[in-house]
Amino acid sequence: MTLPSLAIACLIVVTFSYAALCAASPFGNCRKCRGFGYQLKKDRRGRLRPGKTCRRCHGDRKRIRIGRHLFNVAARLHRDGTR
């Protein structure tokens, strides 16, 4: 197998793996709060305490994956175009 065909095969495998991940688990943890729903802060003694609610996920702890968002946009466009 030549190097370009091996690279293309690896790219196809990675793409299908990500598509399967988006189909099986469309939501991932929020990248800003790491799935806690709020920012952690330390008190004077150094213990971790919950801070403000995360502004990115609004405390929901989850975000929609990019691949799933693209699939939803394509499905919505197809559904609206065939009506």
C-alpha positions in Angstrom: 0.0 0.0 0.0 1.4 3.4 -0.9 1.7 6.2 1.5 -1.1 8.4 0.0 -3.6 5.5 -0.1 -2.7 4.6 3.5 -3.3 8.2 4.6 -6.7 8.2 2.8 -7.7 4.9 4.4 -6.8 6.3 7.9 -8.7 9.4 7.2 -11.8 7.4 6.2 -11.5 5.3 9.3 -11.3 8.3 11.6 -14.2 10.0 9.8 -16.5 7.0 10.2 -15.4 6.5 13.8 -16.4 10.1 14.6 -19.7 9.7 12.7 -20.4 6.6 14.8 -19.5 8.6 18.0 -21.9 11.4 17.0 -24.7 8.9 16.3 -24.2 7.0 19.6 -23.5 10.0 21.9 -24.6 13.3 20.3 -23.7 15.4 23.4 -20.3 15.8 25.0 -19.1 17.6 28.1 -18.8 21.4 28.0 -15.3 22.3 27.2 -15.2 25.4 29.4 -16.5 23.9 32.7 -15.4 20.3 31.8 -19.0 19.0 32.5 -19.4 20.5 36.0 -21.9 23.2 35.1 -20.0 25.9 36.9 -16.4 27.1 37.3 -14.5 25.8 40.3 -12.9 28.3 42.6 -10.9 28.0 45.7 -11.8 29.4 49.1 -9.3 30.9 51.5 -8.3 27.5 52.8 -7.7 26.1 49.3 -10.8 23.9 49.1 -12.6 23.8 45.8 -16.1 25.4 45.8 -18.6 25.8 43.1 -18.4 29.3 41.5 -20.7 31.0 39.0 -22.8 29.0 36.6 -21.0 28.4 33.3 -21.9 31.0 30.7 -21.2 28.7 27.7 -23.5 25.8 28.7 -25.7 27.7 31.2 -25.3 25.0 33.8 -26.6 22.2 31.5 -23.1 20.5 31.5 -23.4 19.2 28.0 -22.9 20.6 24.5 -23.8 19.3 21.1 -20.9 17.8 19.1 -19.9 19.6 15.9 -20.6 16.5 13.7 -24.1 16.1 15.2 -24.8 19.8 14.7 -23.8 19.5 11.0 -26.0 16.5 10.6 -28.9 18.3 12.2 -28.4 21.3 9.8 -28.2 19.0 6.8 -31.3 17.1 7.9 -33.3 20.3 8.5 -32.2 21.7 5.1 -33.3 18.5 3.4 -36.6 18.3 5.3 -37.4 22.0 4.5 -36.4 21.6 0.8 -38.6 18.6 0.2 -41.8 20.0 1.7 
